[in-house]
Amino acid sequence: MKKIEKHGILGWFATAVVVIAYDYWAMSSRHQTMSTAFKNGLFRKTTSVPTFVGWAVLTWHLFHPPSLRKTDLFSIILDRKNN
């Protein structure tokens, strides 16, 4: 089988769908949106460090060099499936 080289688009598509759907539901039902939850987590004393660490890990994951591709869980799973 052909190895999928650009399967990350599936993750971005899924993320966009979830964020749009959740924020639509939250705004229409007067619940907290994901953006508000992130802002609150970042500026509260008890949750600021875990929120910042999560944000830093996510940023590293998005920008890590190609030499670390073998550490990306989705790349590992999808590449094995397609071999």
C-alpha positions in Angstrom: 0.0 0.0 0.0 1.0 3.6 -0.6 2.4 5.4 2.5 0.3 8.5 3.3 2.7 11.5 3.5 0.2 14.2 4.4 -2.2 12.7 6.8 -2.0 15.6 9.2 -4.7 17.4 7.3 -7.2 14.8 8.7 -6.3 15.9 12.3 -6.6 19.6 11.4 -10.0 19.0 9.8 -11.2 17.0 12.8 -10.0 19.7 15.2 -11.7 22.4 13.2 -15.0 20.5 13.2 -14.9 19.8 16.9 -13.9 23.5 17.8 -16.6 24.9 15.6 -19.3 22.5 16.8 -18.4 22.9 20.4 -18.2 26.7 20.3 -21.5 26.9 18.4 -23.2 24.8 21.1 -21.5 26.8 23.9 -22.5 30.2 22.5 -26.1 29.1 21.7 -26.6 27.5 25.1 -24.7 30.2 27.1 -22.0 27.8 28.2 -18.3 28.5 28.4 -16.5 28.4 25.0 -13.1 26.8 24.5 -11.4 30.2 24.2 -12.8 31.4 27.5 -11.8 28.2 29.2 -8.3 28.6 27.9 -8.1 32.2 29.0 -9.5 31.4 32.5 -7.0 28.5 32.8 -4.1 30.7 31.9 -4.9 33.5 34.3 -6.0 31.6 37.4 -3.4 30.9 40.0 -4.2 27.2 40.4 -4.4 26.3 36.7 -1.9 28.7 35.0 1.1 26.3 35.2 -0.7 23.2 33.8 -2.4 25.3 31.1 0.9 26.9 30.1 2.7 23.5 30.0 0.0 22.0 27.9 0.2 25.0 25.5 4.0 24.7 25.3 3.8 20.9 24.7 1.2 21.5 21.9 3.4 24.2 20.3 6.4 21.9 20.4 4.4 19.1 18.9 3.3 21.3 16.1 6.7 22.7 15.3 9.0 19.8 16.2 11.7 19.0 13.6 11.2 16.2 11.0 14.0 14.2 12.7 11.6 13.7 15.6 8.7 12.4 13.4 9.1 9.0 14.9 7.8 10.4 18.2 4.5 11.7 16.6 1.8 9.2 17.7 -0.5 9.8 14.6 2.5 9.4 12.2 3.4 6.1 13.9 -0.1 4.7 13.9 -1.0 5.7 10.3 2.3 4.8 8.8 2.2 1.3 10.3 -1.4 0.8 9.1 -0.4 1.7 5.6 2.6 -0.5 5.3 
